[in-house]
Amino acid sequence: MIEIQDLQKSFGDLRAVDGVSFSVEPGEVLGFLGPNGAGKSTTMRMITGFLTPTGGEVLIAGKSLGLDPIAAKNRIGYLPEGAPLYPDMTPRELLEFVAEIRRIPKSQRKERIGKVVEQIHITEVLDQRIETLSKGFKRRVGLAQAILHDPEILILDEPTDGLDPNQKHEVRHLIKEMSKDKVIILSTHILEEVDAVCTRAIIIARGKVVFDGTPGELKDRSPSGRLDDVFREITTAAAPVLA
């Protein structure tokens, strides 16, 4: 469903992403990890078409993001880091706007918006201006717009950022439910989230993939069996090699 081939991104003399390649199939929840400055957010922005790669290619269900961007992006739902939203809109107005630009048929919009509002639990703030919402509710509204058109592929950058423990549990449960027939890539700095919802983990350091496997395989690489320990070991070991 997603195929990343030798993806590269440079900013002047800085090589932020350096030959990243991987593929993801339906039913997989891929946790994308890396220390600050590793290149993970840059990679996710290139996968969604938000940034243009310096080199390499992104294929979405066989469609080249570079050659056929509209067809490729139609398959993607994207929740960027920070959940940028129109502050003067209400969640209802935002979802109606997104439904229109996503070309959801008018006859289906009310039903689709209602289903997503119920899934994400934002009924109580539906007609409140977004600028007045808490960080957690803004995050949920951002997730609602990402899944409104029922995309086959979800790219989620820190999806539980700002949520309380109960809300995190709800979103993780929702991700598990949606993963049955979707490809989901989520970037997170919360290692317990990888263990809770991901079927696979990729660690990137200095723009290169340094681990690709299951959370269980990741834990097995550390004597302590702790994800934070092995994450630190892998990224620290990679640093001098990749410098």
Backbone torsions as a table, in degrees:
resi	resn	phi	psi	omega
1	MET	NA	-42.4	173.8
2	ILE	-122.7	130.6	176.1
3	GLU	-131.8	119.9	-179.6
4	ILE	-107.7	122.4	-174.7
5	GLN	-120.3	109.3	172.7
6	ASP	49.3	49.0	-175.4
7	LEU	-72.2	133.6	-178.5
8	GLN	-137.3	146.3	174.5
9	LYS	-148.1	125.7	177.9
10	SER	-119.5	142.7	171.3
11	PHE	-119.0	96.1	-172.8
12	GLY	65.3	-125.2	179.5
13	ASP	-85.7	-5.3	-178.3
14	LEU	-89.0	121.4	174.9
15	ARG	-93.8	97.5	-175.9
16	ALA	-76.9	-37.0	177.4
17	VAL	-129.4	128.4	-167.0
18	ASP	-130.4	79.4	174.1
19	GLY	78.1	44.4	179.4
20	VAL	-81.9	129.4	177.6
21	SER	-137.0	133.5	171.8
22	PHE	-170.0	165.5	175.2
23	SER	-132.7	155.2	-179.0
24	VAL	-134.4	135.7	-177.3
25	GLU	-109.3	159.3	176.4
26	PRO	-55.0	139.9	-178.6
27	GLY	94.8	-12.6	179.0
28	GLU	-89.3	140.2	168.4
29	VAL	-114.6	108.0	-174.8
30	LEU	-98.5	119.1	173.9
31	GLY	-87.7	123.7	-176.8
32	PHE	-106.6	113.5	-170.8
33	LEU	-121.4	158.0	174.5
34	GLY	170.4	153.7	176.3
35	PRO	-67.6	166.8	177.2
36	ASN	-55.5	133.5	179.6
37	GLY	81.7	8.9	-176.9
38	ALA	-76.2	-21.9	-178.9
39	GLY	109.3	6.5	-175.5
40	LYS	-71.3	-43.7	178.7
41	SER	-65.9	-37.7	176.7
42	THR	-62.1	-42.2	178.3
43	THR	-62.2	-45.1	-179.1
44	MET	-65.2	-36.1	177.9
45	ARG	-67.8	-32.0	176.0
46	MET	-73.5	-35.9	179.2
47	ILE	-63.1	-33.6	-178.7
48	THR	-89.2	-5.7	-178.8
49	GLY	86.4	6.0	179.3
50	PHE	-71.9	-32.7	174.3
51	LEU	-120.8	145.8	176.8
52	THR	-90.9	127.3	179.8
53	PRO	-65.2	151.4	170.3
54	THR	-74.6	-33.0	179.0
55	GLY	-157.4	165.1	-179.9
56	GLY	89.9	-175.5	-174.8
57	GLU	-146.1	147.9	174.2
58	VAL	-117.2	123.2	176.8
59	LEU	-111.8	126.6	178.2
60	ILE	-114.2	109.1	-176.9
61	ALA	50.8	41.6	178.1
62	GLY	84.3	-7.6	-179.6
63	LYS	-94.6	130.9	178.9
64	SER	-75.1	125.5	178.7
65	LEU	-64.7	-30.0	179.2
66	GLY	-78.4	-38.3	-174.8
67	LEU	-91.8	-29.8	-177.2
68	ASP	-136.8	65.3	-170.6
69	PRO	-63.8	-36.5	-177.8
70	ILE	-66.0	-46.8	179.3
71	ALA	-61.8	-39.7	180.0
72	ALA	-69.3	-45.4	-176.5
73	LYS	-69.5	-24.4	176.9
74	ASN	-60.6	-24.1	-177.5
75	ARG	-86.6	-7.1	-168.8
76	ILE	-110.9	138.6	164.5
77	GLY	-112.1	134.2	-171.2
78	TYR	-129.7	125.7	170.7
79	LEU	-112.3	100.7	-179.5
80	PRO	-74.3	163.3	176.5
81	GLU	-64.6	135.0	178.5
82	GLY	89.7	-8.0	177.4
83	ALA	45.4	63.1	178.0
84	PRO	-65.4	123.1	-175.7
85	LEU	-135.9	162.6	175.8
86	TYR	-78.1	109.8	-171.2
87	PRO	-66.6	-26.3	-176.9
88	ASP	-87.4	-3.8	175.9
89	MET	-89.8	160.2	167.0
90	THR	-92.1	161.7	175.5
91	PRO	-55.2	-38.1	178.4
92	ARG	-61.9	-45.7	180.0
93	GLU	-63.8	-40.1	179.8
94	LEU	-63.5	-45.5	-178.2
95	LEU	-67.4	-35.1	175.6
96	GLU	-65.3	-39.1	177.9
97	PHE	-65.0	-46.7	-179.8
98	VAL	-63.5	-40.2	178.3
99	ALA	-60.0	-37.6	180.0
100	GLU	-69.5	-47.5	-177.2
101	ILE	-73.1	-21.8	174.0
102	ARG	-84.1	-1.6	177.2
103	ARG	59.2	37.0	170.4
104	ILE	-70.0	128.8	-177.9
105	PRO	-54.4	140.0	-177.4
106	LYS	-53.8	-37.5	-177.8
107	SER	-66.3	-17.5	-176.7
108	GLN	-107.7	-10.1	-170.7
109	ARG	-64.2	-47.0	-177.0
110	LYS	-60.6	-44.6	-179.8
111	GLU	-65.2	-42.8	-177.5
112	ARG	-67.8	-42.6	177.9
113	ILE	-62.9	-43.0	179.5
114	GLY	-60.7	-39.8	-179.6
115	LYS	-66.0	-43.5	-178.9
116	VAL	-68.0	-41.3	178.1
117	VAL	-58.2	-40.8	178.8
118	GLU	-69.6	-41.3	179.6
119	GLN	-60.5	-43.4	-172.6
120	ILE	-92.3	-7.2	177.8
121	HIS	60.7	59.6	177.5
122	ILE	-122.6	17.6	-177.6
123	THR	-56.3	-42.0	-173.2
124	GLU	-68.8	-16.8	-179.8
125	VAL	-117.4	14.7	-171.3
126	LEU	-59.7	-32.1	-177.4
127	ASP	-114.1	24.4	177.4
128	GLN	-103.1	140.1	180.0
129	ARG	-59.4	136.1	-174.7
130	ILE	-60.5	-34.1	-178.7
131	GLU	-64.0	-18.6	-179.7
132	THR	-92.8	-4.6	-175.4
133	LEU	-80.8	155.2	174.2
134	SER	-69.0	164.3	179.2
135	LYS	-59.2	-39.2	179.8
136	GLY	-63.5	-44.2	179.3
137	PHE	-67.9	-37.4	176.7
138	LYS	-60.8	-39.7	179.0
139	ARG	-63.8	-39.8	179.9
140	ARG	-68.2	-38.2	176.5
141	VAL	-63.6	-40.6	176.6
142	GLY	-60.3	-40.0	177.7
143	LEU	-67.5	-37.2	179.2
144	ALA	-61.3	-44.2	-180.0
145	GLN	-67.5	-29.0	-178.4
146	ALA	-69.9	-31.9	-175.7
147	ILE	-103.2	1.4	-172.3
148	LEU	-57.6	-41.2	-177.5
149	HIS	-89.7	14.5	177.3
150	ASP	52.1	58.4	-175.5
151	PRO	-72.3	155.4	176.8
152	GLU	-76.4	-22.5	-175.4
153	ILE	-128.2	130.0	176.9
154	LEU	-118.5	127.7	175.2
155	ILE	-113.4	112.3	-172.6
156	LEU	-120.4	116.5	-179.7
157	ASP	-99.5	107.9	-178.0
158	GLU	54.1	60.8	-172.8
159	PRO	-65.2	-24.2	-178.7
160	THR	-105.1	11.3	179.5
161	ASP	-60.9	126.2	177.3
162	GLY	87.4	-1.5	-179.1
163	LEU	-90.6	149.4	175.7
164	ASP	-78.1	170.1	-175.0
165	PRO	-55.4	-40.1	179.2
166	ASN	-66.7	-41.4	179.1
167	GLN	-66.0	-38.9	176.8
168	LYS	-60.0	-42.9	179.2
169	HIS	-61.3	-42.6	-179.8
170	GLU	-63.6	-45.0	-178.6
171	VAL	-66.9	-39.9	177.8
172	ARG	-63.5	-39.3	177.0
173	HIS	-63.9	-41.4	179.2
174	LEU	-63.3	-42.2	178.3
175	ILE	-60.6	-43.3	178.5
176	LYS	-61.6	-42.8	-179.9
177	GLU	-63.8	-44.6	-176.7
178	MET	-71.2	-23.0	-174.3
179	SER	-71.1	-10.9	-177.2
180	LYS	-61.2	-33.5	-178.4
181	ASP	-132.9	21.9	-179.8
182	LYS	-131.6	163.1	165.9
183	VAL	-97.1	128.7	179.3
184	ILE	-127.6	126.0	172.3
185	ILE	-117.0	124.0	177.9
186	LEU	-127.6	133.3	174.3
187	SER	-93.6	134.0	-179.5
188	THR	-153.4	151.8	172.1
189	HIS	-104.5	0.5	-179.2
190	ILE	-94.2	103.1	-174.2
191	LEU	-65.8	-31.0	178.1
192	GLU	-64.9	-25.6	177.8
193	GLU	-66.5	-38.0	177.5
194	VAL	-61.5	-45.6	179.8
195	ASP	-65.5	-33.4	-174.4
196	ALA	-78.6	-37.9	-170.7
197	VAL	-125.5	-17.5	-171.1
198	CYS	-91.9	143.2	173.7
199	THR	-94.8	-11.8	-176.0
200	ARG	-154.5	151.1	179.8
201	ALA	-134.5	138.0	171.4
202	ILE	-121.1	131.6	174.9
203	ILE	-110.0	130.6	178.3
204	ILE	-116.6	137.7	177.8
205	ALA	-141.9	131.6	-178.6
206	ARG	51.5	37.9	174.5
207	GLY	82.2	2.7	-178.6
208	LYS	-123.3	150.0	174.9
209	VAL	-75.2	124.0	-179.7
210	VAL	-114.9	-7.6	173.6
211	PHE	-155.6	140.1	174.9
212	ASP	-147.9	109.0	-178.2
213	GLY	-176.3	-170.1	179.5
214	THR	-81.3	159.2	174.4
215	PRO	-57.0	-34.8	178.0
216	GLY	-64.2	-43.2	178.0
217	GLU	-65.1	-34.1	177.8
218	LEU	-65.5	-45.6	179.8
219	LYS	-65.2	-33.5	-178.2
220	ASP	-66.1	-16.8	-179.5
221	ARG	-80.5	-6.3	179.6
222	SER	-117.7	135.0	177.3
223	PRO	-58.2	-31.1	-178.3
224	SER	-79.3	-19.6	-177.0
225	GLY	73.1	12.9	-178.8
226	ARG	-98.6	132.2	-178.2
227	LEU	-63.2	-37.8	-177.9
228	ASP	-66.3	-35.1	178.7
229	ASP	-66.0	-48.2	-176.7
230	VAL	-71.6	-32.2	175.6
231	PHE	-60.6	-45.4	-179.8
232	ARG	-64.9	-41.0	-179.4
233	GLU	-63.7	-44.0	-177.1
234	ILE	-67.4	-47.1	-177.0
235	THR	-70.4	-33.5	178.0
236	THR	-69.8	-42.4	179.4
237	ALA	-64.4	-32.0	-177.9
238	ALA	-73.3	-27.9	-171.0
239	ALA	-56.4	-52.5	-178.4
240	PRO	-69.3	-29.4	-178.5
241	VAL	-70.2	-38.5	-172.6
242	LEU	-95.7	-3.0	-177.9
243	ALA	-64.5	NA	NA
